[in-house]
Amino acid sequence: MTRGYKERKEMNLNPNIINAYKVLDGGEISETEAIALTKVNGSDILDLVSLSNKVRDKFAPKIVACSIINAKSGICSQNCRFCAQAGCHHTGVDTYPLLPPEKILNSARQVYKLGVRSFGIVTSGLGYLDVDDEFQRILAVMNLLRKELPELKICLSLGILSETTAALLAEHGAWRYNMNLQTNPERYAELISSSHSIDAKIQTIRHLQKYGVSICCGGIFGLGESWNDQVKMAIACRELKVDGIPLNVLLPIKGTPLENRTPMDAADAAKAFAIFRLINPTKMIKFAAGRETTMKDFQGLLMLAGMNSMITGGYLTTRGRSVEEDSSFLKQLSLFTDNA
């Protein structure tokens, strides 16, 4: 058991942080209690980070790196406000159709040689409601990956699915599927997109779970949402029983409606990650876009604020750090890395 309330009070901890220590004993914090944690400021943020690190160390200690390939880029029919690949935005992003199988295989081979065992295929667009030619080509690539690299975990982010396409992905070896809520589901149409519904995304998650595919589901900080919205997104991830939670810090991209947003500062990012860990103590919490650009010298702080996963080797339309740099980074932090 962890220290009692009286002992923690004598440590001069913020009362809201003291209350959150129940997570270490297997307890659950409510939405109201999580919102109270968003009021923590100044040096108390470090106490919150410390607690979240203890929770991560107890319930989700393994640090896992994954890599992704932008297998189909741009000209997306959807109008997500943050996205460089939306066809209605003029961002100058590279556009191309689904990559040939050999290019996808080569990318997987490269990261596999460097020790990465989770590889994600990502495509732009609404998704695959029907089994068309392009979807069949994705299934064929999955078959090739399973044959050549049987230890590789195949992850996918292909947009909205029907039950039929979800079942086929499971049949062809999908390990994990990314379907982000992006923000508080109640404000999805306002903050993210009016061209598709949050209900369609949630239904996709349920289809995949029905067929045994694990789910990676998170969102973006810095869209103009409130702290309450961030908490509601974390609670929604908990209620959906997702397996991984990728969290991005908005990179304002020229040509999108959010190009003039002020980036989130490092202290707020650390607080947000810590609260997500306390709400979802056992889950894989992954820092994706914004790790290098927003946190910069404070990346290690995020590793101590509850994060236990990262995307390495770059993102969809923005550069990241190399696998070699991230491996060295983890070793310097003396954290156990498990890519099995």
Contacts in CASP RR format, 6 or more apart in sequence:
PFRMAT RR
TARGET T0000
AUTHOR 0000-0000-0000
METHOD contacts of the structure
MODEL  1
MTRGYKERKEMNLNPNIINAYKVLDGGEISETEAIALTKVNGSDILDLVS
LSNKVRDKFAPKIVACSIINAKSGICSQNCRFCAQAGCHHTGVDTYPLLP
PEKILNSARQVYKLGVRSFGIVTSGLGYLDVDDEFQRILAVMNLLRKELP
ELKICLSLGILSETTAALLAEHGAWRYNMNLQTNPERYAELISSSHSIDA
KIQTIRHLQKYGVSICCGGIFGLGESWNDQVKMAIACRELKVDGIPLNVL
LPIKGTPLENRTPMDAADAAKAFAIFRLINPTKMIKFAAGRETTMKDFQG
LLMLAGMNSMITGGYLTTRGRSVEEDSSFLKQLSLFTDNA
1 25 0 8 1.000
2 21 0 8 1.000
2 24 0 8 1.000
2 25 0 8 1.000
3 21 0 8 1.000
4 21 0 8 1.000
5 18 0 8 1.000
8 18 0 8 1.000
8 21 0 8 1.000
9 15 0 8 1.000
9 18 0 8 1.000
13 44 0 8 1.000
13 47 0 8 1.000
14 40 0 8 1.000
14 44 0 8 1.000
14 47 0 8 1.000
14 48 0 8 1.000
16 33 0 8 1.000
16 36 0 8 1.000
16 37 0 8 1.000
16 39 0 8 1.000
16 40 0 8 1.000
17 37 0 8 1.000
17 40 0 8 1.000
17 44 0 8 1.000
17 47 0 8 1.000
17 48 0 8 1.000
17 51 0 8 1.000
19 29 0 8 1.000
19 33 0 8 1.000
19 36 0 8 1.000
20 29 0 8 1.000
20 33 0 8 1.000
20 37 0 8 1.000
20 48 0 8 1.000
20 51 0 8 1.000
20 278 0 8 1.000
21 51 0 8 1.000
22 28 0 8 1.000
22 29 0 8 1.000
23 29 0 8 1.000
23 51 0 8 1.000
23 55 0 8 1.000
23 278 0 8 1.000
23 281 0 8 1.000
24 51 0 8 1.000
24 54 0 8 1.000
24 55 0 8 1.000
24 58 0 8 1.000
26 281 0 8 1.000
29 37 0 8 1.000
29 278 0 8 1.000
29 279 0 8 1.000
31 231 0 8 1.000
31 232 0 8 1.000
31 235 0 8 1.000
34 231 0 8 1.000
34 234 0 8 1.000
34 235 0 8 1.000
34 275 0 8 1.000
34 278 0 8 1.000
34 279 0 8 1.000
35 227 0 8 1.000
35 228 0 8 1.000
35 231 0 8 1.000
37 48 0 8 1.000
37 271 0 8 1.000
37 274 0 8 1.000
37 275 0 8 1.000
37 278 0 8 1.000
38 227 0 8 1.000
38 228 0 8 1.000
38 230 0 8 1.000
38 231 0 8 1.000
38 271 0 8 1.000
38 275 0 8 1.000
40 47 0 8 1.000
40 48 0 8 1.000
40 271 0 8 1.000
42 267 0 8 1.000
45 267 0 8 1.000
45 270 0 8 1.000
45 271 0 8 1.000
45 274 0 8 1.000
48 271 0 8 1.000
48 274 0 8 1.000
48 275 0 8 1.000
49 270 0 8 1.000
49 271 0 8 1.000
49 274 0 8 1.000
49 301 0 8 1.000
49 304 0 8 1.000
49 305 0 8 1.000
49 306 0 8 1.000
50 304 0 8 1.000
51 274 0 8 1.000
51 278 0 8 1.000
52 273 0 8 1.000
52 274 0 8 1.000
52 275 0 8 1.000
52 277 0 8 1.000
52 278 0 8 1.000
52 304 0 8 1.000
52 305 0 8 1.000
52 306 0 8 1.000
53 304 0 8 1.000
53 305 0 8 1.000
53 306 0 8 1.000
55 277 0 8 1.000
55 278 0 8 1.000
55 281 0 8 1.000
55 306 0 8 1.000
56 277 0 8 1.000
56 281 0 8 1.000
56 285 0 8 1.000
56 306 0 8 1.000
56 307 0 8 1.000
56 308 0 8 1.000
58 281 0 8 1.000
59 281 0 8 1.000
59 282 0 8 1.000
60 281 0 8 1.000
60 282 0 8 1.000
60 283 0 8 1.000
60 284 0 8 1.000
60 285 0 8 1.000
60 308 0 8 1.000
61 308 0 8 1.000
61 336 0 8 1.000
62 308 0 8 1.000
62 336 0 8 1.000
62 337 0 8 1.000
62 338 0 8 1.000
63 303 0 8 1.000
63 308 0 8 1.000
63 309 0 8 1.000
63 310 0 8 1.000
63 330 0 8 1.000
63 335 0 8 1.000
63 336 0 8 1.000
63 337 0 8 1.000
63 338 0 8 1.000
64 118 0 8 1.000
64 284 0 8 1.000
64 308 0 8 1.000
64 309 0 8 1.000
64 337 0 8 1.000
64 338 0 8 1.000
64 339 0 8 1.000
65 116 0 8 1.000
65 118 0 8 1.000
65 309 0 8 1.000
65 310 0 8 1.000
65 311 0 8 1.000
65 312 0 8 1.000
65 323 0 8 1.000
65 326 0 8 1.000
65 327 0 8 1.000
65 330 0 8 1.000
65 337 0 8 1.000
65 339 0 8 1.000
66 116 0 8 1.000
66 118 0 8 1.000
66 119 0 8 1.000
66 120 0 8 1.000
66 155 0 8 1.000
66 286 0 8 1.000
66 309 0 8 1.000
66 310 0 8 1.000
66 311 0 8 1.000
66 312 0 8 1.000
67 107 0 8 1.000
67 111 0 8 1.000
67 116 0 8 1.000
67 118 0 8 1.000
67 119 0 8 1.000
67 120 0 8 1.000
67 311 0 8 1.000
67 312 0 8 1.000
67 313 0 8 1.000
67 314 0 8 1.000
67 323 0 8 1.000
68 119 0 8 1.000
68 120 0 8 1.000
68 121 0 8 1.000
68 122 0 8 1.000
68 155 0 8 1.000
68 157 0 8 1.000
68 311 0 8 1.000
68 314 0 8 1.000
68 315 0 8 1.000
68 316 0 8 1.000
69 99 0 8 1.000
69 104 0 8 1.000
69 107 0 8 1.000
69 108 0 8 1.000
69 119 0 8 1.000
69 120 0 8 1.000
69 121 0 8 1.000
69 122 0 8 1.000
70 122 0 8 1.000
70 124 0 8 1.000
70 316 0 8 1.000
70 317 0 8 1.000
71 98 0 8 1.000
71 99 0 8 1.000
71 104 0 8 1.000
71 121 0 8 1.000
71 122 0 8 1.000
71 123 0 8 1.000
71 138 0 8 1.000
72 96 0 8 1.000
72 97 0 8 1.000
72 98 0 8 1.000
72 99 0 8 1.000
72 122 0 8 1.000
72 123 0 8 1.000
72 124 0 8 1.000
72 125 0 8 1.000
73 85 0 8 1.000
73 93 0 8 1.000
73 94 0 8 1.000
73 95 0 8 1.000
73 96 0 8 1.000
73 124 0 8 1.000
73 316 0 8 1.000
73 317 0 8 1.000
74 84 0 8 1.000
74 85 0 8 1.000
74 86 0 8 1.000
74 87 0 8 1.000
74 93 0 8 1.000
74 94 0 8 1.000
74 95 0 8 1.000
74 96 0 8 1.000
74 124 0 8 1.000
74 125 0 8 1.000
75 85 0 8 1.000
75 87 0 8 1.000
75 95 0 8 1.000
75 124 0 8 1.000
76 83 0 8 1.000
76 85 0 8 1.000
76 86 0 8 1.000
76 87 0 8 1.000
76 124 0 8 1.000
76 125 0 8 1.000
76 126 0 8 1.000
77 87 0 8 1.000
77 125 0 8 1.000
77 126 0 8 1.000
77 195 0 8 1.000
78 86 0 8 1.000
78 125 0 8 1.000
78 126 0 8 1.000
78 193 0 8 1.000
78 195 0 8 1.000
78 196 0 8 1.000
79 86 0 8 1.000
79 88 0 8 1.000
79 193 0 8 1.000
79 194 0 8 1.000
79 195 0 8 1.000
80 86 0 8 1.000
80 182 0 8 1.000
80 192 0 8 1.000
80 193 0 8 1.000
80 195 0 8 1.000
81 191 0 8 1.000
81 192 0 8 1.000
81 193 0 8 1.000
81 223 0 8 1.000
81 256 0 8 1.000
81 257 0 8 1.000
81 258 0 8 1.000
82 182 0 8 1.000
82 192 0 8 1.000
82 220 0 8 1.000
82 223 0 8 1.000
82 250 0 8 1.000
82 253 0 8 1.000
82 256 0 8 1.000
82 258 0 8 1.000
83 89 0 8 1.000
83 253 0 8 1.000
83 256 0 8 1.000
84 91 0 8 1.000
84 92 0 8 1.000
84 93 0 8 1.000
84 253 0 8 1.000
84 256 0 8 1.000
84 316 0 8 1.000
84 317 0 8 1.000
85 91 0 8 1.000
85 93 0 8 1.000
85 95 0 8 1.000
85 124 0 8 1.000
85 125 0 8 1.000
85 316 0 8 1.000
85 317 0 8 1.000
86 256 0 8 1.000
89 255 0 8 1.000
89 256 0 8 1.000
89 257 0 8 1.000
90 255 0 8 1.000
91 253 0 8 1.000
91 254 0 8 1.000
91 255 0 8 1.000
91 256 0 8 1.000
91 317 0 8 1.000
93 317 0 8 1.000
94 317 0 8 1.000
98 123 0 8 1.000
98 134 0 8 1.000
98 137 0 8 1.000
98 138 0 8 1.000
101 137 0 8 1.000
101 140 0 8 1.000
101 141 0 8 1.000
101 144 0 8 1.000
104 121 0 8 1.000
104 141 0 8 1.000
104 145 0 8 1.000
105 141 0 8 1.000
105 144 0 8 1.000
105 145 0 8 1.000
105 148 0 8 1.000
107 119 0 8 1.000
108 119 0 8 1.000
108 145 0 8 1.000
108 149 0 8 1.000
108 152 0 8 1.000
109 148 0 8 1.000
109 149 0 8 1.000
111 119 0 8 1.000
111 313 0 8 1.000
111 323 0 8 1.000
112 119 0 8 1.000
112 149 0 8 1.000
112 152 0 8 1.000
114 323 0 8 1.000
114 324 0 8 1.000
114 327 0 8 1.000
115 323 0 8 1.000
115 339 0 8 1.000
116 312 0 8 1.000
116 323 0 8 1.000
116 339 0 8 1.000
117 151 0 8 1.000
117 152 0 8 1.000
117 153 0 8 1.000
117 339 0 8 1.000
117 340 0 8 1.000
118 152 0 8 1.000
118 153 0 8 1.000
118 155 0 8 1.000
118 175 0 8 1.000
118 176 0 8 1.000
118 339 0 8 1.000
119 145 0 8 1.000
119 152 0 8 1.000
119 153 0 8 1.000
119 154 0 8 1.000
119 155 0 8 1.000
120 154 0 8 1.000
120 155 0 8 1.000
120 156 0 8 1.000
120 157 0 8 1.000
120 178 0 8 1.000
121 138 0 8 1.000
121 141 0 8 1.000
121 142 0 8 1.000
121 154 0 8 1.000
121 155 0 8 1.000
121 156 0 8 1.000
121 157 0 8 1.000
121 158 0 8 1.000
122 156 0 8 1.000
122 157 0 8 1.000
122 158 0 8 1.000
122 178 0 8 1.000
122 316 0 8 1.000
123 138 0 8 1.000
123 157 0 8 1.000
123 158 0 8 1.000
123 159 0 8 1.000
125 159 0 8 1.000
126 159 0 8 1.000
126 160 0 8 1.000
126 195 0 8 1.000
126 196 0 8 1.000
127 158 0 8 1.000
127 159 0 8 1.000
127 160 0 8 1.000
127 161 0 8 1.000
128 134 0 8 1.000
128 135 0 8 1.000
128 138 0 8 1.000
128 158 0 8 1.000
128 159 0 8 1.000
128 160 0 8 1.000
128 161 0 8 1.000
128 162 0 8 1.000
128 165 0 8 1.000
129 160 0 8 1.000
129 161 0 8 1.000
129 162 0 8 1.000
129 165 0 8 1.000
130 162 0 8 1.000
130 164 0 8 1.000
130 165 0 8 1.000
131 164 0 8 1.000
131 165 0 8 1.000
131 168 0 8 1.000
135 165 0 8 1.000
135 168 0 8 1.000
138 156 0 8 1.000
138 158 0 8 1.000
139 168 0 8 1.000
139 169 0 8 1.000
139 172 0 8 1.000
142 154 0 8 1.000
142 169 0 8 1.000
142 172 0 8 1.000
142 173 0 8 1.000
142 174 0 8 1.000
143 172 0 8 1.000
145 152 0 8 1.000
145 154 0 8 1.000
146 152 0 8 1.000
146 154 0 8 1.000
146 172 0 8 1.000
146 173 0 8 1.000
153 175 0 8 1.000
153 176 0 8 1.000
154 173 0 8 1.000
154 174 0 8 1.000
154 175 0 8 1.000
155 174 0 8 1.000
155 175 0 8 1.000
155 176 0 8 1.000
155 177 0 8 1.000
155 178 0 8 1.000
155 216 0 8 1.000
156 169 0 8 1.000
156 174 0 8 1.000
156 176 0 8 1.000
156 177 0 8 1.000
156 178 0 8 1.000
157 177 0 8 1.000
157 178 0 8 1.000
157 179 0 8 1.000
157 216 0 8 1.000
158 169 0 8 1.000
158 177 0 8 1.000
159 179 0 8 1.000
159 204 0 8 1.000
160 179 0 8 1.000
160 196 0 8 1.000
160 200 0 8 1.000
160 201 0 8 1.000
160 204 0 8 1.000
161 169 0 8 1.000
161 204 0 8 1.000
161 207 0 8 1.000
161 208 0 8 1.000
162 207 0 8 1.000
163 207 0 8 1.000
163 210 0 8 1.000
166 204 0 8 1.000
166 207 0 8 1.000
166 208 0 8 1.000
166 210 0 8 1.000
166 211 0 8 1.000
166 213 0 8 1.000
167 207 0 8 1.000
167 211 0 8 1.000
169 177 0 8 1.000
169 208 0 8 1.000
169 211 0 8 1.000
169 213 0 8 1.000
170 208 0 8 1.000
170 211 0 8 1.000
170 212 0 8 1.000
170 213 0 8 1.000
171 211 0 8 1.000
174 208 0 8 1.000
174 213 0 8 1.000
175 213 0 8 1.000
175 214 0 8 1.000
176 213 0 8 1.000
176 214 0 8 1.000
176 215 0 8 1.000
176 216 0 8 1.000
176 243 0 8 1.000
176 244 0 8 1.000
177 204 0 8 1.000
177 205 0 8 1.000
177 208 0 8 1.000
177 213 0 8 1.000
177 214 0 8 1.000
177 215 0 8 1.000
177 216 0 8 1.000
178 215 0 8 1.000
178 216 0 8 1.000
178 217 0 8 1.000
178 246 0 8 1.000
179 201 0 8 1.000
179 204 0 8 1.000
179 205 0 8 1.000
179 208 0 8 1.000
179 215 0 8 1.000
179 216 0 8 1.000
179 217 0 8 1.000
180 201 0 8 1.000
180 217 0 8 1.000
180 218 0 8 1.000
180 219 0 8 1.000
180 220 0 8 1.000
180 246 0 8 1.000
181 188 0 8 1.000
181 198 0 8 1.000
181 201 0 8 1.000
181 202 0 8 1.000
181 217 0 8 1.000
181 218 0 8 1.000
181 219 0 8 1.000
181 233 0 8 1.000
181 236 0 8 1.000
181 237 0 8 1.000
182 188 0 8 1.000
182 191 0 8 1.000
182 192 0 8 1.000
182 218 0 8 1.000
182 219 0 8 1.000
182 220 0 8 1.000
182 223 0 8 1.000
182 233 0 8 1.000
183 191 0 8 1.000
183 192 0 8 1.000
183 219 0 8 1.000
183 220 0 8 1.000
183 223 0 8 1.000
183 225 0 8 1.000
183 229 0 8 1.000
183 233 0 8 1.000
184 191 0 8 1.000
184 225 0 8 1.000
184 228 0 8 1.000
184 229 0 8 1.000
184 230 0 8 1.000
184 232 0 8 1.000
184 233 0 8 1.000
184 236 0 8 1.000
185 198 0 8 1.000
185 202 0 8 1.000
185 232 0 8 1.000
185 233 0 8 1.000
185 236 0 8 1.000
186 232 0 8 1.000
187 225 0 8 1.000
187 229 0 8 1.000
188 197 0 8 1.000
188 198 0 8 1.000
189 197 0 8 1.000
189 198 0 8 1.000
191 223 0 8 1.000
191 224 0 8 1.000
191 225 0 8 1.000
191 229 0 8 1.000
192 223 0 8 1.000
202 240 0 8 1.000
205 215 0 8 1.000
205 217 0 8 1.000
205 240 0 8 1.000
205 242 0 8 1.000
208 215 0 8 1.000
209 215 0 8 1.000
209 241 0 8 1.000
214 243 0 8 1.000
214 244 0 8 1.000
215 240 0 8 1.000
215 242 0 8 1.000
215 243 0 8 1.000
215 244 0 8 1.000
216 242 0 8 1.000
216 243 0 8 1.000
216 244 0 8 1.000
216 245 0 8 1.000
216 246 0 8 1.000
216 284 0 8 1.000
216 286 0 8 1.000
217 237 0 8 1.000
217 240 0 8 1.000
217 242 0 8 1.000
217 244 0 8 1.000
217 245 0 8 1.000
217 246 0 8 1.000
218 233 0 8 1.000
218 237 0 8 1.000
218 242 0 8 1.000
218 244 0 8 1.000
218 245 0 8 1.000
218 246 0 8 1.000
218 247 0 8 1.000
219 233 0 8 1.000
219 246 0 8 1.000
219 247 0 8 1.000
219 248 0 8 1.000
220 247 0 8 1.000
220 248 0 8 1.000
220 249 0 8 1.000
220 250 0 8 1.000
221 230 0 8 1.000
221 247 0 8 1.000
221 248 0 8 1.000
221 249 0 8 1.000
221 250 0 8 1.000
221 264 0 8 1.000
221 268 0 8 1.000
221 269 0 8 1.000
221 272 0 8 1.000
222 249 0 8 1.000
222 250 0 8 1.000
222 261 0 8 1.000
222 263 0 8 1.000
222 264 0 8 1.000
223 250 0 8 1.000
223 258 0 8 1.000
223 261 0 8 1.000
224 261 0 8 1.000
230 272 0 8 1.000
230 275 0 8 1.000
230 276 0 8 1.000
231 275 0 8 1.000
231 279 0 8 1.000
234 245 0 8 1.000
234 275 0 8 1.000
234 276 0 8 1.000
234 279 0 8 1.000
234 280 0 8 1.000
235 279 0 8 1.000
237 245 0 8 1.000
237 276 0 8 1.000
237 279 0 8 1.000
237 280 0 8 1.000
237 283 0 8 1.000
238 279 0 8 1.000
238 280 0 8 1.000
242 283 0 8 1.000
243 283 0 8 1.000
243 284 0 8 1.000
244 283 0 8 1.000
244 284 0 8 1.000
244 285 0 8 1.000
244 286 0 8 1.000
244 309 0 8 1.000
245 276 0 8 1.000
245 280 0 8 1.000
245 283 0 8 1.000
245 284 0 8 1.000
245 285 0 8 1.000
245 286 0 8 1.000
246 286 0 8 1.000
246 287 0 8 1.000
246 288 0 8 1.000
246 309 0 8 1.000
246 311 0 8 1.000
247 272 0 8 1.000
247 273 0 8 1.000
247 276 0 8 1.000
247 285 0 8 1.000
247 286 0 8 1.000
247 287 0 8 1.000
247 288 0 8 1.000
248 287 0 8 1.000
248 288 0 8 1.000
248 289 0 8 1.000
248 290 0 8 1.000
249 263 0 8 1.000
249 264 0 8 1.000
249 269 0 8 1.000
249 289 0 8 1.000
249 290 0 8 1.000
249 291 0 8 1.000
249 293 0 8 1.000
249 294 0 8 1.000
249 295 0 8 1.000
250 258 0 8 1.000
250 261 0 8 1.000
250 263 0 8 1.000
250 264 0 8 1.000
250 290 0 8 1.000
251 263 0 8 1.000
251 289 0 8 1.000
251 290 0 8 1.000
251 293 0 8 1.000
251 294 0 8 1.000
251 318 0 8 1.000
252 258 0 8 1.000
252 259 0 8 1.000
252 260 0 8 1.000
252 261 0 8 1.000
252 263 0 8 1.000
253 259 0 8 1.000
253 317 0 8 1.000
263 293 0 8 1.000
263 294 0 8 1.000
264 272 0 8 1.000
264 294 0 8 1.000
265 294 0 8 1.000
266 294 0 8 1.000
266 295 0 8 1.000
266 296 0 8 1.000
266 298 0 8 1.000
266 301 0 8 1.000
269 294 0 8 1.000
269 295 0 8 1.000
269 298 0 8 1.000
269 302 0 8 1.000
270 298 0 8 1.000
270 301 0 8 1.000
270 302 0 8 1.000
270 305 0 8 1.000
271 305 0 8 1.000
273 285 0 8 1.000
273 287 0 8 1.000
273 302 0 8 1.000
273 305 0 8 1.000
273 306 0 8 1.000
273 307 0 8 1.000
274 305 0 8 1.000
274 306 0 8 1.000
276 285 0 8 1.000
276 306 0 8 1.000
277 285 0 8 1.000
277 305 0 8 1.000
277 306 0 8 1.000
277 307 0 8 1.000
284 308 0 8 1.000
284 309 0 8 1.000
285 306 0 8 1.000
285 307 0 8 1.000
285 308 0 8 1.000
285 309 0 8 1.000
286 307 0 8 1.000
286 308 0 8 1.000
286 309 0 8 1.000
286 310 0 8 1.000
286 311 0 8 1.000
287 295 0 8 1.000
287 302 0 8 1.000
287 307 0 8 1.000
287 309 0 8 1.000
287 310 0 8 1.000
287 311 0 8 1.000
288 310 0 8 1.000
288 311 0 8 1.000
288 315 0 8 1.000
289 311 0 8 1.000
289 315 0 8 1.000
289 318 0 8 1.000
291 299 0 8 1.000
291 302 0 8 1.000
291 310 0 8 1.000
291 311 0 8 1.000
291 320 0 8 1.000
291 321 0 8 1.000
292 299 0 8 1.000
292 320 0 8 1.000
292 321 0 8 1.000
293 318 0 8 1.000
295 301 0 8 1.000
295 302 0 8 1.000
299 329 0 8 1.000
300 329 0 8 1.000
300 333 0 8 1.000
303 330 0 8 1.000
303 333 0 8 1.000
303 335 0 8 1.000
310 326 0 8 1.000
312 320 0 8 1.000
312 321 0 8 1.000
312 322 0 8 1.000
312 323 0 8 1.000
312 326 0 8 1.000
313 320 0 8 1.000
313 321 0 8 1.000
313 322 0 8 1.000
313 323 0 8 1.000
313 326 0 8 1.000
314 320 0 8 1.000
314 321 0 8 1.000
321 329 0 8 1.000
327 337 0 8 1.000
330 337 0 8 1.000
331 337 0 8 1.000
END
